[in-house]
Amino acid sequence: MTARVSLPTRLIVSGALGCWGAFITYFSLVVAPQHLAKDFTWPWRAARVLLEGNNPYQVIQATGPYPFNVGLFYPLTAAIATTPVAPFGPVLAGTIFFGLSAALLAFGLTASRDALVRLPLFASAPFCMAAVLCQWSPIVTAAALLPALQFLATAKPNLGLVAWLYRPSVRGGVAAAAFIGLSVLLMPSWPVDWREALTAAPRYKGPLFRGFAGLILLAGAVRWRRREGRLFLAMAVTPQLSLFYDQLPLWLVPNTVWRSVALSALSWVAWWQWYPSRASTASVAIAEPWVFWLIYVPALIALLLLPARDGTSPTDVPPVSGA
C-alpha cells in the first residue's frame, strides 16, 4: 500500500489546480465574448432550454458562426449535468464548470504520494486546450479515478467508456444507467432526437485506424492486464477529435514524474506545430500526425516501460463498496 496524502493536503492542491484551470478558462472567454462559453456553449444552452420546458435538439440549430454553427451533438445527460450553472452567464458558467472539473481531477490524482507523479498533466497542452475551449475531458478523466463521478461519463460517451474501463465499478455503472434513465424520464424522445442530430456531425476515427502507422498502437496490447494498458487500447480505438483535449486521459499512463513531464513537453511541441493552422479548415488534418507521433507514441513507450501486471498503481485507492 502506498503512502496516503492527507485530506487537507488533497483539498489544498485540488483547490489550487482548480483555480489554475478556472483562470485559463475565464481569460479565454472574456477576451472573446462573441464565443460565449466556447465549446461549453452547447450544453449550457441546452440546459437553459431544458429548464424552460423545451426540446434542446429542436431549439439548438445551426444559425451562424461558432458557437452557433452546428446543432446539439451532446447527449441530454450533458445538459442535465450542466443545469446547476445554467442560470449564470456563459463566462461564469464555463469558469465554474471547468474550475470544478480541474479540482476534481486533481483530487483524484492526489489519492496517494505515488500518484503525484502525474500532476504535470496540468501543464500539458491537452489540459490547457481543454481549459481554453471549456471541454469535458478533465471531468471525464476524473471519473476514471473517482467511481462516484462515473455517471458523468455519460455526458461524453466516447471518453466516458474509456474512463469506466480504467477503473470498472459496479456502482459507477449503475449510477450511469440510472442517470440515463432519469434523462429519458425527463424527455423520452431525446435518444431518437440525439441520433438524428448526429447525422450532421463530423465522423472521426480512433488513431488506430489512421492508416498503417496506426497499427503501431497495437503494441499496447502486451500490457492489457494493466488498467493503463486497457485505457490506452480503448483510447486507440475511440473516435476522437485530434485537437489535443480529447487525449487528456493518456496522462494516466506514465508512472514517473519525468515521463509525465516528457509527455507534457512533447504535447506542446505538437501544439506549436499545429497552432499556425488553427484557423484553417484543414486544422484537424494537420494536427492528427503531430498528436499521433508526439502524444500517442510517447504514451505507448511509457506504457511498455511499465511492468506486465498491475502491482500498486499510482492511482490506487482503498477498496470501496461496489467498486
N, C-alpha and C positions, 0 to 999 in steps of 0.2 A: 504494500500500500504506500503510495507516495504521500509526502507531507501535504497537509491541507493548508489552504490560505484562509486566514480568519475572515469572518463575515464582515467586520468593519473595513478591513483592507479591501475586500472584494467590492464593497459598496463605494469606497472612495475611488478606486481605479475605474469602476464602471461609470460613476458619475463624471469623472474627468474625461473619459473617452466618449461618453455620450455628449458632453459639451463640445468636444472636438468635432464630432460628426455634425451636430446641430449648427456649429459655427460655419462649417463649409456650406451646408445646405442653405442657411439663412442668407449669406452673402451671394451665393449663386442665384437665389431667387430675387433678391431685392435689386440686383443690377439688371435684371431682365424681366420687369413686371408684366410685359406682354405675354410671357410664357407661363403666367400664373404659378402653379406648383410643378411645372415641367411634367415629367412622366407620372408623378403622383396626381396630376390634374384629373386623370380618368377615374380612378377610384374615389377621389374626393368629390367630383361632380356626381358620380353615381350614387354615393352615399346621400348627398343632398337631395337628389331626385327621388331616391327611395324613401327618404323621410317625408317627402311631400306626397307620397302615396302613388307615385307614377312609376312606369317601367323604364329603367335606365337604358335598356337596349333599344327602345323606341325613341327616347329623347336625345340620347347622345349619338349624333351622326356627324359625318364629315361635312363641315361647313366653311372651312377656311384654313389658314396656315396653322402650324403647330402652336399649341396643343389641341387644335380643333380639326386636324387633318384626317382623322380616321374615327371610326366608331369605337364602341366599348369592346375590347378584346379580353378583359378580365372576367373571371367568374364572379358571380354575385357575392360569394364569400369575401372577396376583397372589399366590396362596397360595405358589407356588414361590419367587417373588421375596422373600417375607416370611420364608422359613424360617430365614435367619441370625439373626433376632431372636425367633423363635418360642419358644425356651427361656426368655426373660425374662418378667417380669410385664408386664401391659398398659401401665403408666405408663412403665417403662423402655424397652419395645419401641417404643412410639409416639414417645417422645422421641428415641431413636436414629434411627428411621426418618425423622422429619421433619427432625432436625438435619442428617443426611446429605443429604437431598433439597435443603434450602436451601443447603448448602455447594456441592453440585454445580451448582445453578442459578447461584450466584454465580461459580463457576469458569468456567462458560460465558459469563457476561456480562462477564467481565473479560479477554477474549481480546485486546482492543485498547483503546487510550485512548478512541477514539470510542465504544466500547460502554459505557463507564462512565456515559453519559447515561441509561441505563436502570436504574440502581441504585435510583432512587426506587420501583421495583417493590416493594422490601422494606418500604416504608412504606404500601403500598396496602391497602385493605380486603380485596381478594381474597387477598392473601398472608396477612394476619392471620387471616382466616376459615379459610383452609386450615390454618394452624397450630393454631388453636383446635380444629378438628374433626379434625385429623391426616389430611388429604386428600392425594391423589396428584398434584394439578395442578402443584406445583413440580417434582417429579422428571420429569413428562412434559414440562413446558416446558424443563427442562434437556436432555431428549432432542432437542428441536428444535435445540439449539445444539451438542450433542456427539453425533455419529453413533454413537460407541461405546456410548451408552446407549439407542439406539433399540429394542433388544429389550425394554426395559421398557415401551415404549409399548403393548405387548400387554396390560398389566395394566389399562389403562383405555382401551379401544379407541376410544371416541368422540373423546377428545382426542389419543390416540396417532396417529391418521391425520392430524390437523392438524399435529402435531409433525413427522411424516415429510414432509408436503408443504412445510413451511417450508424444510427442507434435505434433499431427497431423496438417499438414499445407498444404493447397491447393497449395501455392507457392512451397513448398518443393516437393510435389507430382508431380506437373507439371514439375519442374526442373529435377527431377529424370527421368521422362518419356522422356523429351527432350534429356537428356544425353544418355539414352539408344538408342533413335532414331538416335542421332549423331553417336554412335558406330556402329550401323547397316549400316548407310550410308558409313562409312569408311571401313567396312568389313562385307558385307551382310551374309557371311557364319558362322560368329562366334557363334551365338546361337546353331547351329547344332554341330559345332566343339566342343564347350564347353560341350554340353550334352554328346557327345561321350567320351570326356576326363574324365568326371565324372564317367563313368562306372568303371574306375580303382581306384576311390577314396574310402578311407575307409568310412564305414557307421557309423555315430554317432547318438545317441538319445538325446532327451531332458531329463533332470533329473527327470521329472515327470514320465517317462516311464522306470525307472531303478528299477523295482521290486515294491513290496508292499510298501516299505518305501517312495517311490516317491510320493505316494498319499497324504502324509502329506502336500505337497506344495499346494494342492487344497484349503487349509485353506485360502490362499491368496485371494480367490475369494470374501471373505467378504469385501474386500477393492477395488472392481472392479470400483467403482465410482471415485477413485483417479487415477491420472496418474501413481503414484508409483505402485499401485496395478495392473494396466494394463501392466506396464513394467515387473513386477515380474511374472505375469502369462505367458506373452509372452516368457520370459526367461526360464520358467519352461518347455515349450513345444518345444523350439527351439533346433534343432540339434546343438551340440557344442562339442568341444574337452575339456575335463576336465583337462587341463594343465594350469589353472588359468587365463590366459589372456582373454579368451572369457567371463569370468564372471565379467569383469570390470563394465558394466552398472548397476550391482546391487548396486553399491555405490551411486546411485541416490536415493535409498530408505531411508536411515537414515536421520532424521531431527534434530539431535542434535550432537554436536561435540563429546560427549562421546560415542554415538552409532557408529559414524563413526570411532572413534579411536578403539573401541572394535572390529568392523568388520575387520578393517585392522590388528589388532593384531592377531585375530583368523586366518586370512588368512595366516599369517606367521607360526603359529603353524601347519596348514595343509601343508604348503610348506615344512617345515622341516621334517615332517613325510614322505613326498613323495621324497625328494631330494636324499636319498641314492639309489633310484631305477631309477634315471633319465636315465641311460644308458641301462636299461633293456627293453626287448621287451614287458614286462608287465607293463611298467611305467604308461600308461594311466589307466589301470585297477586298479592299486594301488592308483592312485590319486583320482579316482572317489568317493569313500566313504568319503575321507577327504574333498574334495571340497563340497560334499553334506552336511555333518554334521557340518562343520566349516565355510562354506560360505553361502550356500543356507538356511539352517535352521536359523542361526542368522539373515540373511536378512529378512526371514519370520517373525521372532519375532519383528524386527524393524518395519516391515510393519504393523503388527497387533497393535502396540502401537500408530499408527497414528490415528487421527480422521477418522470417517467413510467417510466424504466427503472432497473434496478439499476446503480449505479456501484460505489463501495466501501461496502458495508453496514457499519453499526457493529458487526455481529457476525461479519464475515468473518474466517475463519481460513485459514492456509495450506492448500493442497490436500493431501488425504491419499489414500492408495491406496484405490480402491474407492468414494470418496465422490463 
